Amino acid sequence: MEKNLVIGASGQLGIELILGLQKRFGIDSVVASDIKKCDDELVNRSEFILLDATDTNSVRKVIFECGCTTVYHLVAMLSAKGEENPKAAWDLNMKSLINVLDCAKDGIIEKVFWPSSIAVFGPNAPKNRTPQETFCEPTTIYGVSKVAGEMWCNYYHDKYGVDVRSLRYPGLIGHRSMPGGGTTDYAVEAFYKAINGEKFECYLDIHEALPMMHMEDAVRSTLELMAAPAEIIKLRTSYNLSGCSFSPGELNDEIAKFYPDFVTKYSPDQRQKIAASWPNSIDDSRAREEWNWKPEYGTKELVESMLNALSN
Ligand code: AKB
């Protein structure tokens, strides 16, 4: 039986991925671990183990004792928070990744998933339909750690044969939890404000378009990548992945179709500079060609689905 350990289980993606894994492989096929337990009842049907992912011995012990074959290693300090403490972001993001890669190298686990991000790109990359291979010169420490992480993954694959797979996620939009510390987080907040009839103040510029993705597409892409035969996974750095793309102004207009009183006030802060350094949209043709990726949610479907889920 495939057994999956999710490290970083209490975060925005962790919660949703655990539910996806429970659905696909069964509740007992998933072990959740994090530095704190989340309060989602559905997630908590699976076993939970407290774990500091930067502690090499603890990671090794937990991975060994839980008997998992696959690790989804999601721990990271995101872009905006990382700028407040670059060294802590680097330490957390790199140390935890290498701890997991070493367990795979030593044969304790068979497969690793690790998320990269559109943050690997910087101001020198083409803005529209940013290609897979282009300048990766990020200006955030989070982006720097993702570029370095991709190289570590590729290195462990080439040198030790580690089966590590990765996706460059856009901003992820889901209704189960609030993200924390990212630059794309404004979009999730906008939905909560609309549902509660509250005013929304956005920290990005009205025209700052960014690549985004509905959480269902994010979970499905991850499970599809992990289920693909190893020989068709040609990229062991990370695959570009695209869902949809919108600016805060466009998001406001889509939400206002359902909540006509919803109005966004724009007060760009330091996060605007981060967003301005990232792509507007992504070319994910390698993922489409190599393992048949196809997103299901455009902006319209994403907005409708989020508002429905939150109002229920
Ligand atoms: C962030 O905004 O930092 C993340 C990301 C795009 O990786 N959501």
Residues whose N, C-alpha, C, O or C-beta is under 5 A from the ligand:
A	BS01	AKB	L78 S79 A80 S117 I118 A119 Y169 P170 G171 L172 G181 G182 T183 T184 D185
